[in-house]
Amino acid sequence: MAAENHTVTGRSTRGRVVMLVDNGVNGDSRVQKEARSAAEAGWDVILLGRSRSKKEQSWQIGDAEVRLLPVPGPMFRRRHEYRRAVLRSPLAYRPGPLASYRRQKVKAWRTDLNIRLIIAQQQGSVFGRLRLLAPRLVSRLMHSWVNLRYRKTQALEKRRKAMDSALDRFTTAFWRKTMGDRAWRRLDPHLWDFELAYGKVIDELKPDIVHANDFRMLGVGARATLRARATGRDVKLVWDAHEFLPGIKPWNSHPRWHIAQCAHEKEYSRHADAVMTVSDTLAGMLQERHRLAERPDIVLNAPDGEISPEQAAEPVPDLRELCGVADDVPLAVYSGAAAPQRGLDIMVESLPHLPEVHTAFVVLNTESDYMKSLRARAEELGVGDRLHILPYVPHYQVTRFLAAADVGVIPIHHWPNHEIALITKFFEYSHARLPLVVSDVKTMGAMVEQTGQGEVFRAEDLEDYARALKSVLGDAERYRAAYDAPGLLDQWTWEAQAERLDAVYTRLSAGKGGRPAAERRGAEAQA
């Protein structure tokens, strides 16, 4: 059944699309561009994201509405973390602030007794000093006792976070064996917090299409779709897979987190009416892992080929001015997510070997622990004046902002998920016409060698990185000339990708979006 037309603020639309993302939208260029482009194509778009405060927030991206929802997190801690471990650690306090409170209280008591003793000594009161003997002895014993229980409590909390005991491994294996893909309910119940924050809002919006970005939103979108269909509404689910979940380096160190996310994704992937992703290699991997009847559509996270007159009129910050370097100073730039597996440390370590080069990191959080560690390391090496850490600019300014650099660097390490895609910064650097220095991850390294737009180095190899950077800086125009190849940059524009996104929506709204989820599940059951 085709989607029913909606009317929004006086304009007729092709149907309502509710997009879901588990972040605050700002800093996520893909979802911003998707929302804006879909709205421009005539869809009524509402993008639901996560608010970091306790209040709902809203604004517009073009004709698309953004709403950030508070996500209370009482289920972030697993059930056992709220209970006392009477058998495992009988001396530990119950979970919560009690241990810290008791420790502070006994410290305050001892401080008070010490002051009372000083006053008694000043007054020459023998009786006053004798009267304090018993309380001081008791306070000393209580201090030792409370400190013991406090240490036991801290050790218990550490063990609960590590969950590496034989019992912990057994219970994890037990839930995986007995519950299968449904085991995430026991292993990471925090996923329910997203459902309880988003679900009711989605139901009230009555979408025709639910567009779930990435793995945490897949379950939220699938459940909303199932509820809508139960009331007789023909709602379609689009799953936008940004990465291959089994191949990521988990950003949560809890040993159950990654297992739970993979199980959650596997449980709900079967409900998607259409799947889209960021590369052809990843599309094949997703199709195989989730037994998809159709290969996912490819929508690259490419930058805008054109920007609006309003955006063009906004002044773009001067990268070199922010770094305090002249036009003739060699400047290497990294723009994007910052984490150890992204390999930014090699850019810092190379600076003593490249005495004229300056390095700029353009990142979301300039004061993160990782950025602080890189800044400290640069100071240790005596090159702190040549490392510049800058905040993001709006996504429509990125390519113009980066164009002031001499080379764009992508030094990511060999992780399965890094091998399979041309990541966002690859396209941004390309449209900025920057020569590239990239690590030898499979897909990106092969593309750079094919186009001649840069040099490839062995990941985590400092000497080879320095070689590649020197090579590019020594003949930058030769590498820039690669971008003159007919059609190369045209295929890497968001406008081309927006047409693919719209084609997916149009196909689904016309009832031509492949086999329904229920039919696919029936076929799988017979297989």
N, C-alpha and C positions, 0 to 999 in steps of 0.2 A: 504494500500500500504506500503510495507516495505521501511524503510529509505534507501536513496541512500548513498553508501559509499563515504566518503570524503578522501582526501589525505592531510596529514598535515606533513610538513617537512620530506617528504620521506616515511611516514608510512601510510598505509591504515587504516581507522577507520570505525566503525560500524554506524556512524551517528554523527551529531553535536548536542551537548546538551549545551544550554545556561542556566546557573543557575543564579538566581536573589536573592539578599539579600539586606536589607536596611541599612546595617552597613558597617564598614570598614574591614570586614573579619577577621583581626587579633583579637583574643579573642573569635571568634565563632568557636569552635572546630568541631561542626557538619558539617557546610558547608565546612570547610577545608577538613575534612575526606571524605565527599561525592565527592568533586571535584577530589581529588587525586585518590580515589578508582575507580570512573567511568572512569577516564583517563587510569588507569592501566588495566581496563577491556576492553579497546579498543575504547572507545568513545572519540570524539574530544570535549573537555570540555573547555568552556569559562565561567568563573565566574565573573559576574558583581556586584560590590558593590558600596558603597557610599564613595566618597572622602570628607574629611573634609576641604580640601584646594580648591582653584579655578583651580587647575591643575589636569589633568588625571594622574593616577599612574598605573603601571603594574609590575607584577612579576610572577614567576612560583611556583606552588605547584605540585611537581612531573612533570608530563606531562600536567597538566592543567594550563591554562593561567588565571591569575587574572587581572581584569581591574577595577579600581576604578574611578567612574565618578563624577564630580562636580554636585551638586544638588542645584542650586540657589533657594532661598526660598521666593520670593516676595509674594506668596500666603499663607505663614504661618500666616500672619495677614489677618483677614477676611475683606470683602469689607467695612463694616461700620467703621472699625478701621482707615480707611484712610480719612474719612469725618469728618467735624465739626458737633458737636451735637448742632445745633442752638436752638432746642426746649428743649432738656434735660439739657443742661448746656451752656447757651448763653455766659457766661463770659470765658469759657475755650478757650485756644488757639487751633488752628488747629493741628491735629496730626503731630508729627515729632519733630525736635529739636528746634522749635521756642521758646517754653516756657523756656527752659533752657538758650537759647541765650539771650532772653530779661532779664531774671533774672540776668545773669552774667553782661550784659551790664549796667544795672542800678546800680549794685554793684560797677562796675568799675568807673562809673560816680561819685558816692558818695565818693569813695576813692580819686579820683582826686581832687574833691572840698575840701576835708578835708586837703589834702597836700597844696593846694593853700592858704587855710586859715592859716595854720601854717606858711607858708612863709610870708604872709601879716602881721601876728602878729610879726614875727621876725624882719621885716623891719619897724615896727611901723607905717604902712600905714593904717590910718583910712578909707580913700577912698577905699582902696583895700578890707577891711573887709566889708564895706557897699555894695560894688559892688557884693559881694558873697551872700548877704542875700537872694535875690530872687531865684537864682539858687539852693541854699541849701534847701529852702522851697519847690520848685518845685520837687527837687530830692527826698525829703522825701515823698511827696505825690505820686510821681511816684513809689517809692520803695514799698509803701503800696499797690498801685494799681496793680503793676506787681506781687507782692507776692500773692495777692488775686487771680488773674487770674492763677498763677502757681499752687496754691493749688486746684483750681477748675479743672485744667487740670489733675493733679495727681489723684484727686478723680474720675474724669471721666474715666481715664485709668484703675483704679482699678475696677470700676463698670463694665467696658467693659470686663475685664478679668474674673470677677466673674460671670457675666451674670445671676444674681439671682433675678432680678426685675420681677414684674408681666409681663411687656411687653416682656422681654427676654424669660421667660418661655412660653409665648403665641406664640412668633414667632418660637421657637424651636418645639413646638407641632404642629404648623401650617405646617411647612415644612415636618415633619414626616408624618402627616396625608395626605397631598396633594401629596407628592412625594414618599412615601414608602421607599424602599431600595435605591432609587436614591437620597434621601435627603442628603447624605454625600456631594454632590456637593455644597450645601448651608452651611452645618454645619462644614465641614472641607475641604475647597478647596485646602489646602496644599497638599493633596494627588495627585493633578494634577502636582505638581512640580516634583514628582518622575516619573510620566508618561512622561513628557516633557524632562526629563534628560535621561531616559533609552530607551524610545520607538524607536526612530530613530536608535539607536545603535543595538537593537535587530533585527530590520527589515534588516539592512545591513548585519548582520551575517547569516541570512537565516538558522535558526536552524531547526532540525527535531523534537527536543523535547525542550520545555521550562519548566524549573524546578523552580517554584516560591516558595521561602521559606517564610512562614508566611503570615500574613494578608495584609500588605501594598503592598507586591509584587504580591499578587494574582491578583489584578486588572491590574497591568502592564503586567503580563504574559498573562492574558485572552485577553486583547485588542490586544497584539502582535499576539496571535494565530488567533484571528478573522481576523485581517488584512491579515495575510499570507494565510488563507483559502480563503479569497476573491479573491486572485490572482491565485488560483488553487493549492496551495501547501498544502500537507497533514501534518500539524504540530500538535503534541500532547502536551497537557498541563498537567503537574504534579504539584499538589498542596501539599506542604509539610507543614502540620499544626503542629506547635511546641507546641501550647497550646490552651485551650478552651477560646476563646476571651471573651465571656460574663462573664467568671469567674475570669478574671484577676483583680488585683488592678491597675487601670489606672496610668501610669507613667506621664501622662499629666493631670494637675488638671483642665483644662478648661472643663466646664460642658457639652459641645457639643462633645468633642473629642471621648469619648468612644462610644457614640451613633453613631457617624459618622463611626468609624472603624467597628462596628458591621454591620451597614447597607451596607458598602462597601463590606465586606466579603460575606454577604448574596447575594448581587447582582451578584457577579462573581463566587461563588462556583459552580454554575450549569454548568459552562463552562469547569470544570476540567475533563479530560479523566481518570485520576487516582488520588487518594488521598492517601497520606501516613502520618503517625503520630507516636507519641512516646510511646503510650501505648494502650492496648486493651480497657481499660475503656474509654479513650478519643476517640478511634475509634468508639465505640458505640454512644457516645454523639454527635460526628460530623455527623454520619450517620442519627441520628434522627433529629438533628437541620436543616441540609441542605437537608434532604430527598434524600440521596445518594442511588443510585440503588445497589451499592456494598459496603461492609464494607471496610474501609481504610486499606491498608497494614501497618504493624507495622515495623518500622525501629528504633530501640533503639539507643540512643546516647551513645553507649558503647565505652570504650577506646580501643586502639589498643592492640590486643593480641601479635602481633609481630611488631617490628619496623625495619627499614632498617639498614644496616651496618653503613651507614653515620650518621644516627640519633643516633645509639647506641654508636658511637665513640665520640659524643659531650659530654663534661663533664656536669653532672647534678649538679646544685647548691645544697649545703648542707643546708637543712632546719634548723637544729639545730645550725649550725655555724652562719647562718644569724640572728637567734634569740639570739645567744650568750648563749646557754644553753648546759649543759653537757648531756651525754647519759642517766644518771639516773634521770634527772629532768622530771616530768610528763608534757607532752606537748599535748594540745588539739588543733586541727586545723579545720578551716573552709575555704573552697576554693570555689570561685564562685562569682556570682552576689551579690552585697551588697546594701541592701535597708531595710528600717524599717520593712517591712512585712517578711523579711528573718529571723528576730528574733535575730540578732547578739548581741543586747544589753544584753540579758540574760547571754551570755558568759562573758561579762564584769562585770555585777552586781554580778556574782557568785564568782569572784576572791577573795574578802575579806573572803568568807566562805571556800575557798579551798586554804590555805596559801602556799602550795607547787606547785600548778599548774600554768603553763604558757599557754597563749592562743595566737595562730597565726591566723591572717586573711590574706589569699592570694586572692587579689582582683585586678580588672582591673585598678582602679583609686585609688591609695593610698592616694590622697589628696582631695577626694570628700568631700562635706559638711558632709555627713553621717559619713565618717571615721574620720573627724576632731572632730565631736561631740562625737564619742566613745572614741577617744583618750583623749579628755578633761574630759569626765566622769571618765575614768580610773585614771586620775591625781587627780580628786576630791576625789576618793575613796582611794587614796594612793597606787594604784597598777599599776601605769603607767609603772614601770620597768618590769612588767610581761605581758604586752600586746605588741605584735609585728605585725606590718602591712607591708606586703610584696607584691611585684608585681607578676603578672602572669609569669609562665615559658611557653615555647612552649608546645602545647597539647601533643606531644609525650613524654614529660618528666614528665608530671603531676604525674603519679602513682609512679614513682621512687622517685620523689621529696617528695611526701606526706608520703612515707613509713617510713620516719624517725620519724614521730609523734607517739604518743601512742594511740590516739583515734581521729576519724573523727566525727565531729558534724554537724547535719542538724537541726537547731532549728526553722524551718519555721512555720508561723502562719496558722491558719485555714482560708484559702481562697479557694473557689471552685476549682481553678486551681491547688492548692497545694495538693488537696486530691486525684488526679486521675493519677499521674504518678510516675514512678521511675526516679528521675531527674539525670542529668549527674553526679553530684558529688557522688551520691549513688554508681554508677558503678566504678568511679575513686577510691573512698575509698575502695571498695571491692577488686579491683585488687591490691591495695596497701596493702591488707590484714590487714586493720585497723579495730579494734572493733568500732562499731558505737554507737552513742547516737543520737536518732532522736525523733522529736516531734510526737505526736499521730495523724498525718494526715493519712487518711484512707489507701491508697495503700502501702505507704512505711512502715508505722507502722506495717501493717499486714505482710509484707514480712520479716521484721526484727524479728518479733515474730516467724514466721514460720521457718526461717533458724537458729535462735539462734546466729546471728552474732553481736548482740548488745542489748542495752536496749532502751525502749520507755518511754518517759516522757510526762506529760501533757503540751501542748503548753502554753508558757508564764507563767509557774509555776516555779518560781525560786527554791523553796525548792525541788520540784520533779526533776528538772534538776540536782541539786547538788547531789541528791541521785543516779540518773542514772549514772552520771559521776564517782562517788566514786565506784559504783558497778563494772563498767567496768575496771577502773584502778586497782581495788583490785584483779581482776582475769582475766587479759587480755588474757592469753593463752587459757582459756576456750572458749572465744568468737572467737579468731583467728582460733580455730580448726574447726569452722563451714565451713571455706573455703576449707577444705579437702574433703568435700562431692563430690562424683564423678559427673563431668559434670557441677557443679554449675557455676564456673567461665567461662567455655568454652562457655556457651550460652550467656554470657554477654561480648562478644568481638566484636569489630567493624568488624572483618573479617566475622563473621556470618551475621552481618547486611548488609555488602557490597554486599553479595550474594543476599539478598532480594531486595536491591536497583537495582542491575543489572537485576534481574528478572522482575521488573516493567518496566524498559526501554525496555527490550527485548520483553516483551508482547506487549507493545505499538507499537514498531517499526515493529512488525510482524502483526499489525492490529488486535490484539486479546485483546485489552484493554477494555473490557466491552462495553456497549452501547455508541455510540457517544453522545456528549452533546446535539445536536439538537434533537436526538431521545428521550433522557431523558426528555427534556423540553416538547416535544409533549405529552409524557406519563403523565407528571405532569398536563398539561393543560386539559387532558381528565379526570383526576381523580376528 
